Amino acid sequence: MDLHNFEYKVINFMKQILMEALEYAKPYINQGKVATYIPELGKMDPSKLGIALINCDGKRFAEGDFDFPFTIQSISKTVALAFAIMDNGKNYVFEKVGMEPTGDSFNSIIRLEAINQSKPFNPMINAGAIAVDSMILGDSVEERFQRLLSFFKKVCHNESIQYNKSVYKSERETGHRNRSLAHFMKDSGVIDGDVDEVLEVYFRQCSIEITCQDIAMIGAVLAKNGMSPINGEQIMPREVAKLIKTFMVTCGMYDASGEFAIKVGVPSKSGVGGGIMAAVPGKMGIGVFGPALDNKGNSIGGTKIMEYLSHKLDL
């Protein structure tokens, strides 16, 4: 077999599939709206749409607005959870945070107020992610965030990653619901330490700026059970990577997780910045971007891209 010719055919095939996925998804974009509850996100161009794919051998494929920067938002919850478990151990983390899906919106306070349920149901909703951030070790906000940011750089294989200060400021100025969640958990003993410091880490974390290629790399690391597809380094323990993929299936797409699991069937995590990160176990990581959101807070174009790829590539 001519390996060069075979590789050329694979590249052309993947290019065609990704272009078809973009064309399939584009008509749905005008049914969505950009997030406006964080004013800075409301400035995003809703017509943007991109995709990147990185397989477990490290090969990359990308089309559309794959290199357009956007903020990671809730996709960051997967990496932060891995880091908190690596800092504290699984048992300690899940004494503070549950493992059950909620069926409620990502910023809901209802379950925290439920009888005998003072801890957040899972680490993929805002309350759970804030509780997770309270467990990241460090003597100051700066130390905790820089440790977390360094881990993001390592997972994404991108040393240039930083947080977007304009989006961070916008999140900080409008994050009243998140403050309510944090103070409620402080009162009930879920959060130790200073609430404002925990929220500072959380707001910065959500404002980390990435591209489709960065989140595709996160997906590829998870697809390889925590191992880098680039250099073979075990970046996070296998058990942790498997745990995160399970959360992505049950809770990763907010209160649309069940429907997404049926239609797409791939562990995925969305963010209101317009990104969706997916990990196809043993095969690839996928990153899609489309800032026009549906009424659940998920990228409407990104969801359609994932539906198309799942069908065409039998994921």
C-alpha positions in Angstrom: 0.0 0.0 0.0 1.2 3.5 -0.8 1.1 5.1 2.6 1.5 8.6 1.3 -1.4 8.2 -1.1 -3.5 6.6 1.7 -2.8 9.5 4.1 -3.7 12.0 1.3 -7.0 10.2 0.9 -7.7 10.3 4.7 -7.0 14.1 4.8 -9.3 14.7 1.9 -12.0 12.6 3.3 -11.9 14.3 6.7 -11.8 17.8 5.0 -14.9 16.9 3.1 -16.7 15.6 6.2 -15.9 18.7 8.2 -17.0 21.0 5.4 -20.2 19.1 5.1 -20.8 19.3 8.8 -20.4 23.1 8.7 -22.8 23.4 5.7 -25.3 21.2 7.5 -25.2 23.4 10.6 -25.1 26.9 9.1 -28.9 27.2 8.4 -29.7 26.6 12.1 -27.5 29.5 13.4 -30.2 32.2 12.9 -32.4 30.2 15.4 -30.0 31.0 18.2 -28.8 34.1 20.1 -25.5 35.0 21.7 -25.3 35.1 25.5 -26.2 38.6 26.7 -26.4 38.1 30.5 -22.6 38.5 30.4 -22.5 41.8 28.4 -19.1 41.2 26.8 -20.3 37.9 25.3 -23.1 39.7 23.7 -20.6 41.4 21.4 -19.8 38.0 19.7 -20.6 37.5 16.0 -23.4 34.9 15.9 -22.4 33.9 12.3 -19.1 32.4 13.4 -18.8 28.6 13.1 -15.7 26.4 13.3 -14.6 22.9 14.0 -11.3 21.1 14.9 -10.6 17.4 15.3 -7.5 15.8 16.8 -7.3 12.0 16.7 -5.5 9.9 19.3 -2.4 9.8 17.1 -2.2 13.6 17.2 -3.3 14.3 13.7 -5.3 17.5 13.3 -8.1 18.5 11.0 -9.9 21.8 11.0 -12.4 23.9 9.0 -14.3 27.2 9.3 -13.6 29.6 12.1 -11.4 27.0 14.0 -8.7 29.6 15.0 -11.1 32.3 16.2 -10.6 33.0 19.9 -13.5 32.7 22.4 -13.8 32.2 26.1 -14.0 28.7 27.4 -16.7 29.3 30.0 -18.2 26.0 31.4 -16.0 23.7 29.3 -13.4 24.7 31.9 -15.2 22.8 34.5 -13.8 19.5 33.2 -10.2 20.5 33.5 -10.7 22.3 36.9 -12.4 19.1 38.2 -9.4 17.0 37.1 -7.0 19.4 38.8 -9.0 19.6 42.1 -9.1 15.8 42.3 -5.3 15.6 41.6 -4.9 18.2 44.4 -7.2 16.6 47.0 -8.2 13.1 46.0 -11.6 11.9 44.7 -13.1 11.1 48.1 -12.5 14.6 49.5 -13.9 16.3 46.3 -17.1 14.3 46.3 -17.7 14.9 50.0 -18.4 18.5 48.8 -20.0 17.9 45.4 -22.5 15.3 44.2 -22.5 13.0 41.2 -26.1 13.3 40.0 -27.6 15.2 37.0 -30.2 17.8 38.0 -32.4 18.5 35.0 -32.2 22.2 36.0 -30.5 25.1 34.3 -26.7 25.5 34.8 -27.1 28.4 37.2 -30.1 27.2 39.2 -30.2 27.5 43.0 -33.2 25.3 43.5 -31.4 22.1 44.3 -29.1 23.8 46.9 -32.3 24.7 48.8 -33.8 21.3 48.6 -34.2 19.4 51.9 -31.1 17.4 52.9 -29.2 18.6 49.8 -26.9 21.4 50.7 -24.1 20.4 48.4 -24.4 20.9 44.6 -25.6 17.9 42.6 -22.6 17.7 40.2 -19.4 19.6 39.2 -20.7 20.6 35.8 -23.3 23.1 37.0 -22.1 26.5 38.3 -22.6 25.7 42.0 -20.6 22.5 41.7 -17.8 24.2 39.7 -17.5 27.0 42.3 -17.2 24.4 45.0 -14.6 22.6 43.0 -12.6 25.8 42.6 -12.6 26.3 46.4 -10.6 23.1 46.6 -7.7 24.2 44.4 -4.6 24.5 46.6 -2.6 27.7 47.0 -2.0 30.5 49.5 -3.6 33.3 47.4 -6.0 33.8 44.5 -3.0 34.5 42.2 -1.2 31.2 43.1 -4.4 29.1 42.8 -5.3 30.6 39.4 -1.8 30.4 38.0 -1.5 26.8 39.1 -4.8 26.1 37.3 -3.9 28.1 34.2 -0.6 26.2 34.0 -2.5 23.0 34.0 -4.8 24.3 31.2 -1.7 25.1 29.1 -0.4 21.6 29.7 -3.6 19.9 28.7 -4.1 22.1 25.6 -0.4 21.9 24.7 -0.5 25.7 24.3 1.7 27.9 26.5 0.2 31.1 25.1 -3.2 30.6 26.7 -4.4 33.5 29.0 -7.7 34.8 30.3 -9.6 37.6 28.5 -9.6 40.5 30.9 -12.6 42.2 29.3 -14.8 39.1 29.6 -13.5 38.5 33.1 -14.4 42.1 34.2 -17.9 41.6 32.6 -18.4 38.3 34.4 -17.2 39.8 37.7 -19.5 42.8 37.4 -22.6 40.8 36.5 -22.1 37.5 38.5 -24.7 38.1 41.1 -26.3 34.6 40.8 -22.9 33.0 41.2 -22.3 35.1 44.3 -25.6 33.9 45.7 -24.7 30.3 45.0 -21.3 30.7 46.6 -22.6 32.4 49.8 -25.3 29.8 50.1 -22.6 27.0 50.0 -20.4 28.9 52.4 -23.3 29.1 54.9 -24.0 25.4 54.5 -20.3 24.4 55.0 -19.6 23.2 51.4 -17.1 26.0 50.8 -14.2 26.7 53.1 -12.2 29.9 52.9 -13.0 33.3 51.5 -16.0 33.4 49.1 -14.7 36.3 47.2 -11.4 34.6 46.6 -13.1 31.5 45.3 -15.2 33.5 43.0 -12.2 35.4 41.7 -10.6 32.1 40.6 -13.9 31.0 39.0 -14.5 34.2 37.0 -11.0 34.1 35.7 -11.2 30.4 34.9 -14.4 30.9 32.8 -12.7 33.8 30.9 -9.8 31.7 29.7 -9.5 32.4 26.0 -9.1 29.4 23.6 -9.9 28.2 20.1 -11.5 25.1 18.7 -8.1 23.5 18.4 -7.4 24.0 22.1 -10.7 22.3 23.2 -10.2 19.6 20.7 -6.9 18.9 22.4 -8.6 18.7 25.8 -11.0 16.2 24.2 -8.2 14.2 22.7 -6.4 13.9 26.1 -9.7 12.7 27.7 -10.2 10.3 24.7 -6.8 8.7 25.5 -7.7 8.4 29.2 -5.6 11.3 30.3 -2.6 10.7 28.0 -1.2 13.3 25.6 -1.8 12.4 21.9 1.3 14.5 21.2 4.1 13.1 23.4 2.4 10.2 25.3 2.7 11.9 28.8 0.1 10.9 31.3 -1.3 14.4 32.1 -4.0 13.2 34.4 -4.7 9.8 36.0 -6.7 7.4 33.9 -9.4 7.0 36.5 -9.9 10.8 36.6 -10.2 11.1 32.8 -12.8 8.3 32.8 -14.8 10.0 35.6 -14.9 13.3 33.7 -16.1 11.6 30.5 -18.9 10.0 32.5 -19.9 13.4 33.9 -19.8 14.8 30.4 -22.4 12.2 29.2 -24.8 12.7 32.2 -24.4 16.5 32.9 -22.2 18.0 30.2 -24.8 19.7 28.1 -26.7 21.3 30.9 -30.4 20.3 31.1 -30.2 19.0 27.4 -27.8 16.3 28.4 -30.2 13.4 28.0 -31.4 14.5 24.5 -27.8 15.1 23.4 -26.7 11.7 24.6 -29.5 10.0 22.6 -28.9 12.1 19.4 -25.1 12.3 19.5 -23.9 9.7 22.0 -20.5 11.2 22.6 -19.2 12.6 26.0 -19.4 16.4 25.5 -19.2 19.6 27.5 -20.6 23.0 26.3 -20.0 26.6 27.3 -22.0 29.8 26.8 -19.1 31.2 25.0 -20.2 29.0 22.1 -17.9 26.1 22.4 -18.5 22.3 22.6 -15.7 20.0 23.6 -16.2 16.3 22.9 -14.1 13.2 23.7 -14.7 10.1 21.6 -13.1 7.3 23.7 -10.0 5.8 22.1 -10.6 7.8 18.8 -10.5 11.6 18.9 -11.2 14.9 20.5 -13.5 17.4 18.9 -13.8 21.2 19.4 -16.6 23.2 17.8 -17.5 26.8 18.1 -20.6 28.8 17.3 -21.7 31.6 19.7 -25.4 31.5 18.7 -27.0 29.5 21.5 -30.2 27.6 21.9 -32.6 28.1 24.9 -30.6 25.7 27.0 -27.3 27.7 26.6 -25.7 25.3 24.1 -24.2 26.3 20.7 -27.0 25.6 18.2 -24.7 25.3 15.3 -22.2 23.3 17.3 -24.9 20.8 18.4 -25.9 20.3 14.7 -22.2 19.8 13.8 -21.9 17.1 16.5 -25.1 15.4 15.3 -23.7 15.3 11.7 -20.3 14.0 12.7 -21.8 11.3 15.0 -23.9 10.0 12.2 -21.3 10.3 9.4 -18.3 8.9 11.4 -20.4 6.4 13.4 -19.2 7.8 16.7 
